[in-house]
Amino acid sequence: MDLTVITTYRCNSHCSMCYIWKYPTDPGEEVNAEDLKKLPGGFDNLNITGGEPTLRKDLPDLVETLHPKARILEISSNGLHAERLEPIIKKYPQTKVRFSLEGFDDTNNRIRGEQDGFKKKVAGMMRLKELGGQDLGFGAVIQDDNITEVVDLYKFAQEKDVEFATSTLHNAFQFHKNDNVMYDRMKVAREVEKLITEMLKTNKVKNWFRAYLNLGLIENILGHDRLIPCTAGKDFAFIDPWCDVYACNVRPDLLLGNLRRQSWDEIMNSPKSREIRDKVKACKQNCWMVTTARTAMRNPVVPQLPKAKPFWWVVVNKARATLGMPIPFQKYVDYGVVVKDDDVPKREHFLDNKQVKRRKQTAEETHYSFVGEYFNR
């Protein structure tokens, strides 16, 4: 099982596709090391994220608590304070670190509302590499505003000898967004084809399966059904800053329990959790986030191996790429069916640091309900 721990909703980026930073949490109420000690061991990928996790002064304590509980410990960061990760990498060089990087220079800075963000992230990543980091990389959210740079960004990561992961726009109660929709679905989908082809040309197995993940992104971008059914609540869960445990971060009705008030066993084996897993099986949300896509691709018996469907897709298309043959995307994707969107609003950007009113969230209030329904299609 994979687990994501959202350590805070405080954030020092001002992203156009995520408004976490508009709704910060109170540091005194956020999930802490004592709460996380209640988690069992045996997680596969355990992701420490936010908001921005480097804003947690006790981040090293959280790492100490969670490191022995997972095969892979990951920290997802905006990369603006890479120096705060240096002690962690020195002690645990195998820790997986991903910095959000949406494009080169002005593109990244505009999308993420960061002053000199690109330069800070790249410099910070190279410093962690110098310190011996073994699993470092960048992650990009594919969207209209950066799609023409994605392939070059991938090649840039290759030149720096770091990983490159992708996701795409989606709506979620965690993000307080319900307008993350592509302006031109077809254009973006066709550009992702180029990234898939480049990934299949490499000699890295991880890139071949990322190519399949990106095929799922094409389906998602066009508004098609998932390549593989979601298994959230069974193979994946996430914990929010108040210790609430959810099956996913899109539907606020999929609340499994609360780690501060219950044991992990009570949460995962309750009648409510079984009911929620049934809801997931019937879910009509069109999501293909790396968290739930990655777990859905895994072999249920040997998690380090893929299921048959992605495995054979990779075998066939890696062979084609090796022989210099084109990937037959029309065989896998029905480009004749594209969801039509009415009056998609342009996403607002916040690079100029305009004053935006923030609303601090507290433990007493009902969370996530004031922004309406979250839906992806």
C-alpha positions, 0 to 999 in steps of 0.5 A: 500500500502507498500512503501520502502524508500531507504535513501542512497546507501552508505553502510559499508557492502561489500556483495557478492550478492549486490554491492550497496556499490560500487556505493555510493550516495552523502549525499547532494543529498539524499532524505530528510525529506522535500521530505518525508513530501509530502507523504500521510498517510495510508501506511501499511508497510513503510520500511526505508532502504538503502544501510545502513540507520544508515549512515544517520546522520538525520535518527531520523528526517526521522523516525519522518517524516515517523512514522505517515504515516504508520501502521508499520514503519520498519528499515532494517539495517545491524546491525553494528551500532545498537547503532544509533537505540537506541534513536528511539527504546526508543521513538518508541518501536513498530518500526519494525527492521530487521538486515541482518544476513546470517549465524553464525560467519564466514558464515555471515562475509564472505558473507557480508564482515564484520569484526565480523559482527555476534557478533555485530549484535547479541549484538546490537539486544539484546540491542534493546530488552533490551530497549523494542523493540517490533518487532525485528528480523533477515533476511537472504538471502537464497543462496548456501553459507548459506543454510545448516545453515538456519534452525539452524539460524531460531532456534537461532532467536527463542531462542533469542525471535526475528523474522526471515525473509527470501528472496533469491538471485535475480538480481536488478538494485538497487544491480548492480548485474546480476549474482545472480544465485544459483549454485545448485538450487535443493539442496537449494530448498530441504533445504528450505523445512526443514525451512518451516516444522519447521515454521509450527510446531510453534504456531506463526501465522506469521511463518505459513504465512512465511512458505508460503512465503518460498514455493514461494522461492522454486518456485523462486529458481527452476525458476518457475512462482510466486505463486501469480501474482505481484501487484507492482506499485499498492500495492507496490512502492519504492523511491530511494535516488534521490526521483525517485519512481519505481514500483519495484527495478528490472526493471529500466523502471518501473519509476513512477515519482519523489517525489521532482518534483511532488506530490504523487497524481500526480505520482500515478494517472498519465497515465504513472503510469497506463501504468506501472501497465499494464507492471507489469501485463505482466512482465516475471521476476521470482521474489519473494521478500518479498516486492512484495510477501507480498503485493500480498498475502494480501486480497485486501479488508482487508489488514491485512488478506491473500488471499484465496490461501495462507490462505487455504494452511496454514490451511491444512499444519499447520494441517498436521504439528500439527498431525506430518504428512509430508508436501507434497511438491511434490503436490505443487512444480514440482521438475521435472522442474528446470531451467538449468544455464550455467557456473554460475560464483562464487560470489566474497567475500570481507571479506579481505577488498581488495581495490575495486574502488567505483563509486559515483553516482550523480543526473546528471547521468543516473542511473542503465543503465551501468550494463546491463539488470537485469533478474531473471529466 
